Amino acid sequence: MAKYIVAGVTGRVGSAVATHLLSRGADTTVIVRNEQAGTKWANLGASIAVGSLDDDAFLTTLFQGAGAAFVLLPENVDPQNFQAVRRRMADAIARAVATSGIPHVVMLSAVAAVLAEGSGPAEDLHYLEHKLASANARRTILRSAYFQDNVGGMIAPATHAGIYPNFMPSDGFAFPMIATVDVGTFAADALLSTSGTSETVLLLGPAYSPRDIATKLGSALGTPVHVANIPPEQQVATMVGAGMPQPIAELVAEMMDAFGKGLIVPTGDRVLCGTTTIDETIRRVLKQ
């Protein structure tokens, strides 16, 4: 039986990927930073590998003999060196894929990764996509749309101030959003696939505008929620005021600006669409 490696299991997508693999009886090894973080997964039947995504020697050994690996660049890294840390991880992952002989790698990317620069956090994803392109392995790049689950970050302002902060140019513009549970399903399907060629797959979902989400969130909370449009010149300060580190806020604002200017055009070889609705995601997030 092939072995599958999953990174990022302490996050939403990696957790969903590992859960789907285990539910299908796949031999699954999860990467964690410490034994404690792996306890839950060991109890669910996964093997545990303790190490870091910036350690290519660790990753190379882990990847050897595996059937496929799911990789990503985590967001919970040192905010003062956010891109530098993620570039080191990208380099280590790409080296391990190239030297381990692993036949297939599935990478979580984003629609904004179509741009080499000017896309904030997605620049690092673009970098890893191209690093992996030089490795002798089949690549499935999953360029995901905006996560529905990010609505969880809006619950506090919605509850305490009755507002839904909007960083997009228009609160009436609807754009595709996908639930992380659907991303996990698509990623697990890709890992288990034993045939095919390298490809970039767009992961989309139902389209919602900020106004739609505010209305649905208010309905779930039982209180009116109104959109608060945040102009570009106030976005960094607003995000910092909400607790986001300044360097991350600046990168996110850069990405929002690129979306607003129409510079980010979702591109891929084919499209998969998640079916989970924002209503379902809101209900799940409120239960957490």
C-alpha positions in Angstrom: 0.0 0.0 0.0 1.3 3.4 -0.9 2.2 5.9 1.8 0.9 9.5 1.7 2.6 12.4 3.5 0.5 15.4 4.6 1.9 18.7 5.8 -0.1 21.4 7.6 -2.3 19.2 9.7 -2.6 21.7 12.5 -4.3 24.0 10.0 -7.6 23.9 8.3 -6.7 22.5 4.9 -4.0 20.0 6.0 -6.3 18.7 8.6 -9.1 18.2 6.1 -6.7 16.4 3.7 -5.5 14.0 6.4 -9.0 13.3 7.6 -10.2 12.4 4.1 -7.2 10.1 3.5 -7.7 8.3 6.8 -11.4 7.9 6.2 -10.5 6.1 3.0 -8.1 3.7 4.7 -5.0 5.3 3.2 -1.6 4.8 4.9 -1.1 8.4 6.1 1.9 10.1 7.7 1.4 13.6 9.1 4.1 16.2 9.6 4.0 18.0 13.0 6.5 20.2 14.9 6.2 18.3 18.1 4.9 15.0 19.5 2.0 16.7 21.3 0.6 18.1 18.1 0.6 14.6 16.7 -1.3 12.9 19.5 -4.7 13.5 17.9 -3.6 12.1 14.6 -1.9 9.0 16.1 -5.2 8.2 17.8 -6.9 8.4 14.4 -4.5 6.0 12.9 -1.9 8.2 11.3 1.9 7.8 11.5 3.7 10.8 13.0 6.8 12.6 11.6 8.2 15.3 13.8 10.1 17.9 11.9 10.1 21.2 10.0 9.2 22.1 6.4 12.5 24.1 6.2 14.6 20.9 6.8 15.2 19.3 3.4 17.2 16.4 4.9 14.2 15.5 7.1 11.8 15.9 4.2 13.9 13.9 1.8 14.1 10.9 4.2 10.3 11.2 4.8 9.4 11.4 1.1 11.6 8.4 0.0 9.3 5.5 -0.8 6.1 7.5 -0.4 3.5 7.5 -3.1 2.7 11.2 -2.9 3.0 14.2 -0.6 0.7 17.1 0.1 2.7 20.3 0.7 1.9 24.0 1.5 3.4 27.1 2.9 2.0 27.8 6.4 0.9 31.3 7.3 1.6 31.0 11.1 5.3 31.9 10.7 7.4 34.7 12.1 5.6 37.8 10.8 8.8 39.9 10.8 10.4 37.5 8.4 7.3 36.1 6.8 8.4 35.8 3.2 12.0 34.9 4.1 10.8 32.0 6.2 8.4 30.7 3.6 11.0 31.0 0.8 13.3 28.8 2.9 10.5 26.3 3.3 9.8 26.4 -0.5 13.5 25.8 -1.2 13.6 22.8 1.2 10.4 21.3 -0.1 11.6 21.6 -3.7 15.0 20.1 -2.9 13.4 17.2 -1.1 11.0 16.5 -3.9 13.8 16.5 -6.4 16.2 14.3 -4.5 13.8 11.8 -2.8 12.4 10.3 -5.9 8.8 10.8 -4.8 6.6 10.4 -7.9 3.9 12.9 -7.1 3.5 16.1 -5.1 0.2 18.0 -4.5 0.7 21.6 -3.6 -1.9 24.0 -2.1 -1.6 27.3 -3.9 -4.0 30.2 -4.5 -5.5 31.9 -7.5 -3.4 35.0 -6.7 -0.2 32.9 -7.3 -0.6 33.6 -11.0 1.4 36.8 -10.3 5.2 36.6 -9.6 5.0 39.9 -7.7 2.5 42.4 -6.3 0.3 39.7 -4.9 1.4 39.8 -1.2 1.5 36.4 0.5 0.8 34.6 -2.9 4.2 35.6 -4.2 5.7 32.8 -2.1 3.3 30.4 -3.5 4.2 31.4 -7.1 7.9 30.9 -6.1 7.2 27.4 -4.8 5.2 26.5 -7.9 8.1 27.3 -10.1 10.6 25.6 -7.8 8.6 22.4 -8.0 8.5 22.7 -11.8 12.2 21.8 -11.9 11.8 18.6 -9.9 11.3 15.3 -11.7 7.9 14.5 -10.2 4.3 14.8 -11.3 2.9 18.0 -9.9 -0.7 18.8 -9.1 -0.9 22.5 -8.2 -4.2 23.4 -6.5 -4.9 27.1 -7.0 -7.7 27.7 -4.5 -10.2 30.5 -4.4 -10.7 32.6 -1.3 -11.6 30.3 1.7 -15.2 30.6 3.0 -13.8 29.7 6.4 -12.2 33.2 6.6 -15.6 34.4 7.7 -14.5 33.2 11.2 -12.3 36.3 11.4 -15.4 38.5 10.9 -17.5 37.1 13.8 -16.0 39.4 16.4 -16.7 42.7 14.5 -20.1 41.3 13.5 -21.0 40.4 17.0 -19.6 43.4 18.8 -20.1 46.2 16.3 -22.7 44.8 13.8 -20.3 45.2 10.9 -18.6 43.1 8.2 -15.4 44.9 7.2 -15.0 44.8 3.4 -11.5 45.2 1.8 -12.7 44.6 -1.8 -13.5 47.6 -4.1 -17.2 46.9 -4.1 -19.4 45.3 -1.5 -21.7 44.1 -4.3 -19.1 42.2 -6.3 -19.6 38.5 -6.1 -16.5 36.2 -6.3 -16.0 32.4 -6.0 -15.3 31.1 -2.5 -14.5 27.6 -1.4 -14.8 25.7 1.9 -11.7 24.1 3.2 -13.5 20.8 3.6 -13.9 20.8 -0.2 -10.3 21.7 -0.7 -9.4 18.8 1.5 -11.5 16.4 -0.5 -10.0 17.6 -3.8 -6.5 17.3 -2.5 -7.1 13.8 -1.1 -8.5 12.8 -4.5 -5.4 14.1 -6.2 -3.0 12.3 -3.8 -4.8 9.0 -4.4 -4.8 9.4 -8.1 -2.2 7.1 -9.7 -2.3 8.4 -13.2 -2.1 11.7 -15.0 0.3 14.5 -15.9 1.4 17.6 -14.1 -1.4 20.2 -14.0 -2.6 23.3 -12.4 -6.2 23.0 -11.1 -8.4 25.9 -10.1 -10.5 25.2 -7.0 -13.6 27.4 -7.1 -17.0 27.4 -5.3 -20.2 29.3 -5.1 -19.9 33.1 -5.6 -20.8 35.6 -2.9 -20.4 39.3 -2.5 -19.4 40.9 0.9 -23.0 42.1 1.1 -24.3 38.5 0.7 -22.0 37.3 3.4 -22.9 40.1 5.8 -26.6 39.2 5.4 -26.0 35.5 5.9 -23.7 36.1 8.9 -26.3 38.4 10.5 -29.0 35.8 10.0 -26.9 33.1 11.6 -26.0 35.4 14.6 -29.6 36.7 14.9 -28.5 40.3 14.7 -28.2 42.8 11.8 -24.7 43.0 10.2 -23.9 45.8 7.8 -21.0 46.0 5.4 -18.3 48.5 6.4 -16.3 49.4 3.3 -12.6 50.0 4.2 -10.8 52.3 1.7 -7.3 51.3 0.6 -5.6 54.0 2.6 -7.1 52.7 5.8 -6.8 48.9 5.2 -3.4 48.3 6.8 -4.3 50.3 9.9 -7.6 48.5 10.2 -6.0 45.1 10.0 -3.3 46.1 12.5 -6.0 47.4 14.8 -7.7 44.0 14.7 -4.5 42.3 15.8 -2.8 41.5 12.5 1.0 42.1 12.5 2.0 45.1 10.4 4.1 43.1 7.9 1.3 40.7 7.2 -1.3 43.5 6.9 0.8 45.2 4.3 1.1 42.0 2.3 -2.7 41.3 2.5 -3.4 44.9 1.5 -1.1 44.5 -1.5 -3.0 41.4 -2.6 -6.4 43.1 -2.2 -5.1 46.0 -4.3 -4.1 43.5 -7.1 -7.6 42.0 -7.0 -9.2 45.4 -7.1 -7.2 46.4 -10.1 -8.1 43.2 -11.9 -4.5 42.0 -12.1 -5.3 38.6 -10.7 -7.0 36.5 -13.3 -7.6 32.9 -12.1 -5.6 30.5 -14.4 -5.4 26.8 -14.6 -5.6 23.7 -16.8 -9.0 22.7 -15.5 -11.5 23.7 -12.8 -13.1 21.9 -9.9 -16.0 23.5 -8.0 -16.8 22.8 -4.4 -20.4 22.6 -3.4 -20.4 23.6 0.2 -22.3 26.8 0.8 -21.3 29.8 2.9 -24.3 29.1 5.1 -23.0 25.6 5.9 -19.5 27.1 6.6 -20.9 29.8 8.8 -22.8 27.2 10.9 -19.7 25.1 11.2 -17.4 28.0 12.2 -19.9 29.2 14.8 -19.8 25.8 16.5 -16.0 25.8 16.8 
